[in-house]
Amino acid sequence: MGTRPRIVSLLPSATEIVCALGLEESLVGVTHECDFPPSVLGKPVLTASRVSHAEMSSAEIDHAVRSQLDGHGSIYNLDEKLLAELKPDLVITQELCEVCAVSYKTVLQAARLVESDARVVSLEPNNIQDIFANIRTVGELAGVPAAADAVVRDLTVQLDALAVLLTEVGTRPRTLVLEWLEPPFAPGHWVPEQVAFAGGDARFGNASGKSRPTTAEEIQAYAPEVVVLAPCGYYKEDTLRALERARLPRGWGELPAVRSGQVWAVDATSYFSRPGPRVVEGAEILLKVIHPEIFGEPSEAQAVRVPAAAMLAEES
């Protein structure tokens, strides 16, 4: 495999990493969800989803995903014929989450079926340092380790800058990030870290572990002062649309964050769901969401405030 391998990315985050390393021209295939940088649009697409975010409610999507996975199926299709035609040297996939992308086992089996010599690599980040390690791994495999070191160095400088800013922060508001609306999911993996880097209380969640279902009682007991709606795979517009049909946990309207107007919708897809370089930018956005009195409110492109009237809760 040469220093400029033909790369197929079966992860939107991997696509972002490959492009951040200056290897966009080496990227010969992507997923249906790869949309950043915008210049990757138009590259050959190898996947399709069996679940429609646009047409189904939050609860319906959850049911469809559980039904597929409980039956040991997949919610994604992989175009094996196209994979063979692209003749990649390197295929990047994952084992972390069956909901996020085509599974490693599926890709490995497909590579064998088409008798490909491609190296299939699984990225498994659980926290921000793992994400940085993944960037270095891709850089090593693609023959650009120096570029990877430079990207990680720049991201580390950004995080260090956040730490300096937090010296101005005297309190850490209780911050609830929801990774799904109905049923509600507490955040996992790197998201609690993002909250901590942004000066929020990050106890609600499962740092470096999987996101998990939560309950109305648990949310009420935590009494969040800031709520961030970041359903996995959703943009702000998707979240606002999903709220029209979603039923949030009982007692939602009585939460301190709801009563004070501190409920925000963010681009989860861009800054929270994808374990790529932009998770650091996600922490920067959260800094403004959590501490607007110090750092100013986020721009509308970064986050939008959700009015209480747009959020319906389950009946008691």
C-alpha positions in Angstrom: 0.0 0.0 0.0 1.6 3.2 -1.1 1.7 6.5 0.7 -1.5 7.6 -1.0 -3.8 4.7 -0.7 -7.3 4.5 -2.2 -9.5 5.0 0.8 -13.2 4.0 1.4 -14.7 5.6 4.5 -17.7 3.9 6.0 -17.9 6.5 8.8 -18.8 10.2 8.5 -16.3 10.9 11.2 -13.6 9.0 9.3 -14.4 11.0 6.2 -13.8 14.2 8.2 -10.5 12.9 9.5 -9.3 11.8 6.1 -10.1 15.3 4.7 -8.5 17.1 7.7 -5.3 15.1 6.9 -5.3 16.5 3.3 -6.3 13.2 1.7 -9.6 14.1 0.2 -8.4 13.2 -3.3 -7.5 9.7 -2.0 -11.1 9.2 -0.8 -12.8 7.1 -3.4 -16.0 6.1 -1.5 -18.1 7.4 1.3 -21.4 6.8 3.1 -24.8 8.3 2.5 -24.4 10.4 5.6 -21.0 11.9 4.7 -21.6 15.6 4.2 -18.6 17.4 5.6 -16.6 18.9 4.2 -19.3 19.7 1.5 -16.8 18.9 -1.2 -17.2 15.1 -0.5 -20.7 15.3 -1.8 -20.8 13.6 -5.2 -18.2 10.9 -4.3 -19.4 7.3 -4.8 -21.8 6.3 -2.0 -21.6 2.7 -0.6 -24.4 2.7 2.0 -28.1 3.3 2.5 -30.2 3.4 5.6 -33.4 1.3 6.2 -34.7 3.9 8.7 -35.9 7.3 7.6 -35.2 10.2 10.0 -37.2 12.5 7.9 -40.4 10.5 7.9 -40.5 8.8 11.3 -40.9 10.1 14.8 -38.2 9.8 17.5 -40.2 6.9 19.1 -40.8 5.2 15.7 -37.1 5.3 14.9 -36.2 3.8 18.2 -38.7 1.0 17.7 -37.5 0.3 14.2 -33.8 0.2 15.2 -34.5 -2.1 18.1 -36.6 -4.4 16.0 -33.8 -4.7 13.4 -31.0 -5.2 15.9 -33.0 -7.5 18.1 -33.5 -9.7 15.1 -29.7 -9.5 14.6 -30.1 -7.5 11.4 -28.6 -4.2 10.4 -30.2 -0.8 9.7 -27.8 -0.2 6.8 -27.2 -1.7 3.4 -23.7 -2.0 1.9 -23.1 -1.9 -1.8 -20.7 -4.8 -2.1 -20.5 -4.6 -5.9 -19.5 -0.9 -5.8 -16.9 -1.8 -3.0 -15.3 -4.3 -5.4 -15.3 -1.8 -8.3 -13.6 0.9 -6.2 -10.7 -1.4 -5.4 -9.8 0.4 -2.1 -6.5 -0.2 -0.3 -7.9 1.0 3.0 -11.5 0.7 4.3 -12.3 2.5 7.5 -15.3 1.3 9.6 -16.2 0.8 13.2 -17.5 -1.7 15.9 -18.5 0.9 18.5 -22.2 1.3 17.6 -24.5 -0.7 15.3 -26.8 2.3 15.0 -24.1 4.7 13.8 -22.7 2.9 10.8 -22.3 -0.3 8.9 -20.7 -2.8 11.3 -17.1 -4.0 11.1 -18.2 -7.6 10.7 -20.4 -6.7 7.7 -17.6 -4.8 6.0 -15.0 -7.6 6.7 -17.3 -10.2 5.3 -18.0 -8.1 2.2 -14.3 -7.5 1.6 -13.7 -11.3 1.7 -16.6 -12.0 -0.6 -15.3 -9.6 -3.3 -11.8 -11.0 -2.7 -10.5 -7.6 -1.9 -6.9 -7.0 -0.6 -8.1 -3.9 1.2 -7.0 -3.5 4.8 -10.2 -3.1 6.9 -9.6 -0.9 10.0 -12.1 -0.4 12.8 -12.0 2.8 14.8 -13.3 2.5 18.4 -13.1 5.8 20.2 -14.6 6.1 23.7 -13.3 9.5 24.6 -11.6 12.6 23.2 -8.1 11.2 23.6 -9.2 8.1 21.7 -10.5 10.3 18.9 -7.0 12.0 18.7 -5.5 8.5 18.7 -7.7 7.6 15.8 -6.6 10.6 13.8 -3.0 9.4 14.3 -3.9 5.9 13.3 -5.5 7.0 10.0 -2.5 9.3 9.4 -0.1 6.3 10.0 -2.1 4.0 7.7 -2.4 6.6 5.0 1.3 7.6 5.1 0.9 11.1 6.5 1.8 10.8 10.2 3.2 14.4 10.4 -0.1 15.8 9.2 -2.0 13.8 11.8 0.4 15.1 14.5 -0.3 18.6 13.4 -4.1 18.2 13.5 -4.0 16.7 17.0 -1.6 19.4 18.1 -4.0 22.1 16.9 -7.0 20.5 18.6 -5.1 20.1 21.8 -4.3 23.8 21.7 -8.0 24.6 21.3 -8.9 22.4 24.4 -6.1 24.1 26.4 -7.6 27.4 25.5 -10.9 26.3 26.9 -9.2 25.4 30.2 -7.8 28.9 30.4 -11.2 30.4 29.8 -12.7 28.3 32.6 -10.6 30.1 35.1 -13.2 32.8 34.8 -16.0 30.4 35.7 -17.1 30.1 39.3 -19.9 27.6 38.9 -20.6 24.5 36.9 -24.3 24.4 36.0 -26.0 21.1 36.0 -26.1 20.2 32.3 -28.3 17.6 30.7 -27.4 16.5 27.1 -30.1 14.3 25.6 -28.7 12.0 22.9 -32.3 10.9 22.0 -35.7 12.4 22.7 -38.1 9.5 23.0 -37.1 7.5 24.8 -34.7 9.9 26.5 -31.0 8.8 26.4 -28.3 10.1 28.7 -25.0 11.0 26.9 -22.1 8.7 26.7 -18.6 8.4 25.3 -17.0 11.8 24.7 -20.1 14.0 25.3 -19.7 14.2 29.1 -16.1 15.3 28.4 -17.3 18.0 26.1 -19.6 19.2 28.9 -16.7 19.3 31.3 -14.5 21.2 28.9 -17.3 23.7 28.5 -17.6 24.4 32.2 -20.7 22.3 32.9 -21.5 19.7 35.5 -20.9 16.5 33.6 -22.2 13.9 36.1 -25.3 13.1 34.1 -24.2 10.5 31.6 -21.8 7.7 31.1 -18.3 9.1 30.3 -16.2 6.9 28.0 -19.1 4.4 27.9 -22.3 3.9 25.9 -25.2 6.3 26.0 -28.0 4.8 28.0 -31.8 5.2 28.5 -32.7 7.5 31.3 -36.0 8.2 33.2 -38.2 11.1 34.1 -37.4 10.4 37.8 -33.6 10.5 37.2 -33.9 13.7 35.2 -36.1 15.4 37.8 -33.7 14.4 40.6 -30.8 15.9 38.6 -32.8 19.1 38.1 -30.8 20.4 35.1 -30.1 24.1 34.9 -29.1 23.7 31.2 -30.6 21.3 28.7 -29.0 20.5 25.3 -31.0 18.5 22.8 -28.5 16.6 20.7 -30.2 13.5 19.3 -27.7 11.3 17.5 -27.5 12.0 13.8 -29.8 15.1 14.0 -29.2 18.6 12.9 -31.0 21.4 14.7 -33.7 21.5 12.2 -34.3 17.7 12.6 -34.6 18.1 16.3 -37.1 20.9 16.1 -39.1 18.9 13.7 -38.9 15.8 15.9 -40.2 17.8 18.9 -43.5 18.3 17.1 -44.2 14.6 17.6 -42.0 13.6 20.6 -43.3 13.3 24.1 -40.6 14.3 26.6 -40.4 12.8 30.1 -43.0 13.6 32.7 -42.4 16.8 34.6 -40.4 18.3 31.8 -42.0 21.7 32.1 -41.0 21.9 35.8 -37.3 21.5 35.2 -35.2 24.5 36.1 -33.7 24.7 32.6 -37.1 24.7 31.0 -38.6 27.3 33.4 -35.6 29.6 32.8 -35.5 29.2 29.0 -32.2 27.4 29.0 -33.1 24.6 26.6 -31.0 24.5 23.4 -30.9 22.5 20.2 -27.5 21.9 18.5 -26.2 20.2 15.4 -25.5 16.8 17.0 -24.4 15.4 13.7 -21.7 18.0 13.2 -20.3 18.5 16.7 -21.4 15.7 19.1 -22.4 12.4 17.4 -19.3 12.1 15.1 -16.0 11.3 16.8 -13.9 13.5 14.6 -12.1 16.8 14.8 -15.2 18.9 15.3 -15.9 17.5 18.7 -13.6 20.3 20.0 -15.8 22.9 18.3 -18.7 21.2 20.0 -17.1 21.9 23.4 -16.6 25.5 22.3 -20.3 25.8 21.4 -21.3 24.3 24.8 -19.2 26.9 26.5 -21.5 29.6 25.2 -24.6 27.6 25.8 -23.7 26.9 29.5 -22.0 30.3 30.3 -23.6 32.9 28.1 -23.3 35.5 30.9 -19.5 35.3 30.5 -18.8 34.4 26.9 -22.0 35.6 25.1 -24.7 33.5 23.6 -24.0 31.1 20.8 -24.9 32.3 17.3 -28.0 30.8 15.6 -25.7 28.7 13.4 -24.2 27.1 16.6 -27.3 26.6 18.7 -31.0 27.7 18.9 -33.0 28.3 22.0 -36.1 26.0 22.2 -39.2 27.7 23.5 -41.2 25.8 26.2 -44.2 25.7 24.0 -42.3 23.6 21.4 -41.8 20.8 24.0 -44.6 18.5 25.0 -44.2 16.1 27.9 -45.8 12.8 28.8 -48.9 13.1 30.9 -48.5 12.2 34.6 
